[in-house]
Amino acid sequence: MAAVLADVATSYVVNASKLCQLEQLSEHRQQALESRIIIEQAKGRAKAAKAECQKAEAAQQRSGVDDQFRKADEVDPHYDRT
């Protein structure tokens, strides 16, 4: 009888240890997932900011070209650009 109780107690301790390990693993995975989400959000924000900068740069370039055409029109208003 004592051997059976010892086996049950040993089994309980082993299962409790495995459960603790699985809970720790689950917590680590959750933390990793949350970190990954934060990283992906930051990457998205960085891409959006870069796109805004590129859009602003393109607008500046177009403005510069428009200015050049205006100046050319002032010099020769009858010049045909087609």
PyMOL commands that place a pseudoatom at each C-alpha (Angstrom):
pseudoatom trace, name=CA, resn=MET, resi=1, chain=A, elem=C, hetatm=0, pos=[0.000, 0.000, 0.000]
pseudoatom trace, name=CA, resn=ALA, resi=2, chain=A, elem=C, hetatm=0, pos=[2.810, 2.413, 0.839]
pseudoatom trace, name=CA, resn=ALA, resi=3, chain=A, elem=C, hetatm=0, pos=[4.398, 1.756, -2.560]
pseudoatom trace, name=CA, resn=VAL, resi=4, chain=A, elem=C, hetatm=0, pos=[1.139, 2.661, -4.324]
pseudoatom trace, name=CA, resn=LEU, resi=5, chain=A, elem=C, hetatm=0, pos=[0.834, 5.888, -2.349]
pseudoatom trace, name=CA, resn=ALA, resi=6, chain=A, elem=C, hetatm=0, pos=[4.471, 6.719, -3.106]
pseudoatom trace, name=CA, resn=ASP, resi=7, chain=A, elem=C, hetatm=0, pos=[3.836, 6.139, -6.834]
pseudoatom trace, name=CA, resn=VAL, resi=8, chain=A, elem=C, hetatm=0, pos=[0.760, 8.386, -6.739]
pseudoatom trace, name=CA, resn=ALA, resi=9, chain=A, elem=C, hetatm=0, pos=[2.689, 11.099, -4.908]
pseudoatom trace, name=CA, resn=THR, resi=10, chain=A, elem=C, hetatm=0, pos=[5.582, 10.837, -7.367]
pseudoatom trace, name=CA, resn=SER, resi=11, chain=A, elem=C, hetatm=0, pos=[3.188, 11.037, -10.307]
pseudoatom trace, name=CA, resn=TYR, resi=12, chain=A, elem=C, hetatm=0, pos=[1.543, 14.123, -8.777]
pseudoatom trace, name=CA, resn=VAL, resi=13, chain=A, elem=C, hetatm=0, pos=[4.896, 15.865, -8.302]
pseudoatom trace, name=CA, resn=VAL, resi=14, chain=A, elem=C, hetatm=0, pos=[5.996, 15.063, -11.870]
pseudoatom trace, name=CA, resn=ASN, resi=15, chain=A, elem=C, hetatm=0, pos=[2.678, 16.298, -13.320]
pseudoatom trace, name=CA, resn=ALA, resi=16, chain=A, elem=C, hetatm=0, pos=[2.754, 19.435, -11.180]
pseudoatom trace, name=CA, resn=SER, resi=17, chain=A, elem=C, hetatm=0, pos=[6.280, 20.153, -12.403]
pseudoatom trace, name=CA, resn=LYS, resi=18, chain=A, elem=C, hetatm=0, pos=[5.257, 19.643, -16.031]
pseudoatom trace, name=CA, resn=LEU, resi=19, chain=A, elem=C, hetatm=0, pos=[2.243, 21.905, -15.535]
pseudoatom trace, name=CA, resn=CYS, resi=20, chain=A, elem=C, hetatm=0, pos=[4.460, 24.625, -14.081]
pseudoatom trace, name=CA, resn=GLN, resi=21, chain=A, elem=C, hetatm=0, pos=[6.840, 24.346, -17.027]
pseudoatom trace, name=CA, resn=LEU, resi=22, chain=A, elem=C, hetatm=0, pos=[3.969, 24.558, -19.502]
pseudoatom trace, name=CA, resn=GLU, resi=23, chain=A, elem=C, hetatm=0, pos=[2.555, 27.622, -17.742]
pseudoatom trace, name=CA, resn=GLN, resi=24, chain=A, elem=C, hetatm=0, pos=[5.968, 29.322, -17.887]
pseudoatom trace, name=CA, resn=LEU, resi=25, chain=A, elem=C, hetatm=0, pos=[6.315, 28.436, -21.563]
pseudoatom trace, name=CA, resn=SER, resi=26, chain=A, elem=C, hetatm=0, pos=[2.864, 29.850, -22.237]
pseudoatom trace, name=CA, resn=GLU, resi=27, chain=A, elem=C, hetatm=0, pos=[3.758, 33.095, -20.458]
pseudoatom trace, name=CA, resn=HIS, resi=28, chain=A, elem=C, hetatm=0, pos=[7.000, 33.413, -22.442]
pseudoatom trace, name=CA, resn=ARG, resi=29, chain=A, elem=C, hetatm=0, pos=[5.171, 32.827, -25.700]
pseudoatom trace, name=CA, resn=GLN, resi=30, chain=A, elem=C, hetatm=0, pos=[2.560, 35.436, -24.800]
pseudoatom trace, name=CA, resn=GLN, resi=31, chain=A, elem=C, hetatm=0, pos=[5.301, 37.969, -23.996]
pseudoatom trace, name=CA, resn=ALA, resi=32, chain=A, elem=C, hetatm=0, pos=[7.039, 37.186, -27.292]
pseudoatom trace, name=CA, resn=LEU, resi=33, chain=A, elem=C, hetatm=0, pos=[3.772, 37.625, -29.177]
pseudoatom trace, name=CA, resn=GLU, resi=34, chain=A, elem=C, hetatm=0, pos=[3.111, 40.968, -27.500]
pseudoatom trace, name=CA, resn=SER, resi=35, chain=A, elem=C, hetatm=0, pos=[6.652, 42.122, -28.298]
pseudoatom trace, name=CA, resn=ARG, resi=36, chain=A, elem=C, hetatm=0, pos=[6.216, 41.058, -31.918]
pseudoatom trace, name=CA, resn=ILE, resi=37, chain=A, elem=C, hetatm=0, pos=[2.964, 43.011, -32.151]
pseudoatom trace, name=CA, resn=ILE, resi=38, chain=A, elem=C, hetatm=0, pos=[4.709, 46.135, -30.858]
pseudoatom trace, name=CA, resn=ILE, resi=39, chain=A, elem=C, hetatm=0, pos=[7.538, 45.648, -33.357]
pseudoatom trace, name=CA, resn=GLU, resi=40, chain=A, elem=C, hetatm=0, pos=[5.121, 45.228, -36.270]
pseudoatom trace, name=CA, resn=GLN, resi=41, chain=A, elem=C, hetatm=0, pos=[3.173, 48.327, -35.228]
pseudoatom trace, name=CA, resn=ALA, resi=42, chain=A, elem=C, hetatm=0, pos=[6.404, 50.330, -35.082]
pseudoatom trace, name=CA, resn=LYS, resi=43, chain=A, elem=C, hetatm=0, pos=[7.408, 49.063, -38.530]
pseudoatom trace, name=CA, resn=GLY, resi=44, chain=A, elem=C, hetatm=0, pos=[4.017, 50.109, -39.881]
pseudoatom trace, name=CA, resn=ARG, resi=45, chain=A, elem=C, hetatm=0, pos=[4.381, 53.585, -38.400]
pseudoatom trace, name=CA, resn=ALA, resi=46, chain=A, elem=C, hetatm=0, pos=[7.876, 53.900, -39.849]
pseudoatom trace, name=CA, resn=LYS, resi=47, chain=A, elem=C, hetatm=0, pos=[6.641, 52.891, -43.313]
pseudoatom trace, name=CA, resn=ALA, resi=48, chain=A, elem=C, hetatm=0, pos=[3.778, 55.387, -43.088]
pseudoatom trace, name=CA, resn=ALA, resi=49, chain=A, elem=C, hetatm=0, pos=[6.163, 58.166, -42.057]
pseudoatom trace, name=CA, resn=LYS, resi=50, chain=A, elem=C, hetatm=0, pos=[8.513, 57.295, -44.919]
pseudoatom trace, name=CA, resn=ALA, resi=51, chain=A, elem=C, hetatm=0, pos=[5.620, 57.370, -47.388]
pseudoatom trace, name=CA, resn=GLU, resi=52, chain=A, elem=C, hetatm=0, pos=[4.590, 60.803, -46.096]
pseudoatom trace, name=CA, resn=CYS, resi=53, chain=A, elem=C, hetatm=0, pos=[8.149, 62.086, -46.524]
pseudoatom trace, name=CA, resn=GLN, resi=54, chain=A, elem=C, hetatm=0, pos=[8.305, 60.708, -50.051]
pseudoatom trace, name=CA, resn=LYS, resi=55, chain=A, elem=C, hetatm=0, pos=[4.965, 62.309, -50.847]
pseudoatom trace, name=CA, resn=ALA, resi=56, chain=A, elem=C, hetatm=0, pos=[6.169, 65.667, -49.519]
pseudoatom trace, name=CA, resn=GLU, resi=57, chain=A, elem=C, hetatm=0, pos=[9.411, 65.395, -51.493]
pseudoatom trace, name=CA, resn=ALA, resi=58, chain=A, elem=C, hetatm=0, pos=[7.490, 64.599, -54.674]
pseudoatom trace, name=CA, resn=ALA, resi=59, chain=A, elem=C, hetatm=0, pos=[5.229, 67.600, -54.088]
pseudoatom trace, name=CA, resn=GLN, resi=60, chain=A, elem=C, hetatm=0, pos=[8.286, 69.829, -53.665]
pseudoatom trace, name=CA, resn=GLN, resi=61, chain=A, elem=C, hetatm=0, pos=[9.800, 68.515, -56.872]
pseudoatom trace, name=CA, resn=ARG, resi=62, chain=A, elem=C, hetatm=0, pos=[6.548, 69.102, -58.762]
pseudoatom trace, name=CA, resn=SER, resi=63, chain=A, elem=C, hetatm=0, pos=[6.397, 72.600, -57.342]
pseudoatom trace, name=CA, resn=GLY, resi=64, chain=A, elem=C, hetatm=0, pos=[9.936, 73.261, -58.541]
pseudoatom trace, name=CA, resn=VAL, resi=65, chain=A, elem=C, hetatm=0, pos=[9.080, 72.027, -62.035]
pseudoatom trace, name=CA, resn=ASP, resi=66, chain=A, elem=C, hetatm=0, pos=[5.938, 74.176, -62.053]
pseudoatom trace, name=CA, resn=ASP, resi=67, chain=A, elem=C, hetatm=0, pos=[8.059, 77.172, -61.079]
pseudoatom trace, name=CA, resn=GLN, resi=68, chain=A, elem=C, hetatm=0, pos=[10.454, 76.457, -63.925]
pseudoatom trace, name=CA, resn=PHE, resi=69, chain=A, elem=C, hetatm=0, pos=[7.560, 76.266, -66.407]
pseudoatom trace, name=CA, resn=ARG, resi=70, chain=A, elem=C, hetatm=0, pos=[6.155, 79.542, -65.088]
pseudoatom trace, name=CA, resn=LYS, resi=71, chain=A, elem=C, hetatm=0, pos=[9.522, 81.212, -65.557]
pseudoatom trace, name=CA, resn=ALA, resi=72, chain=A, elem=C, hetatm=0, pos=[9.793, 79.763, -69.064]
pseudoatom trace, name=CA, resn=ASP, resi=73, chain=A, elem=C, hetatm=0, pos=[6.294, 81.054, -69.846]
pseudoatom trace, name=CA, resn=GLU, resi=74, chain=A, elem=C, hetatm=0, pos=[7.339, 84.505, -68.671]
pseudoatom trace, name=CA, resn=VAL, resi=75, chain=A, elem=C, hetatm=0, pos=[10.277, 84.419, -71.071]
pseudoatom trace, name=CA, resn=ASP, resi=76, chain=A, elem=C, hetatm=0, pos=[8.295, 83.002, -74.022]
pseudoatom trace, name=CA, resn=PRO, resi=77, chain=A, elem=C, hetatm=0, pos=[4.527, 82.812, -73.384]
pseudoatom trace, name=CA, resn=HIS, resi=78, chain=A, elem=C, hetatm=0, pos=[3.895, 81.295, -76.849]
pseudoatom trace, name=CA, resn=TYR, resi=79, chain=A, elem=C, hetatm=0, pos=[6.246, 78.304, -76.419]
pseudoatom trace, name=CA, resn=ASP, resi=80, chain=A, elem=C, hetatm=0, pos=[4.433, 75.034, -77.132]
pseudoatom trace, name=CA, resn=ARG, resi=81, chain=A, elem=C, hetatm=0, pos=[5.562, 72.225, -74.743]
pseudoatom trace, name=CA, resn=THR, resi=82, chain=A, elem=C, hetatm=0, pos=[3.759, 69.425, -76.553]
for i in range(1, 82): cmd.bond("trace and resi %d" % i, "trace and resi %d" % (i + 1))
show_as sticks, trace
zoom trace
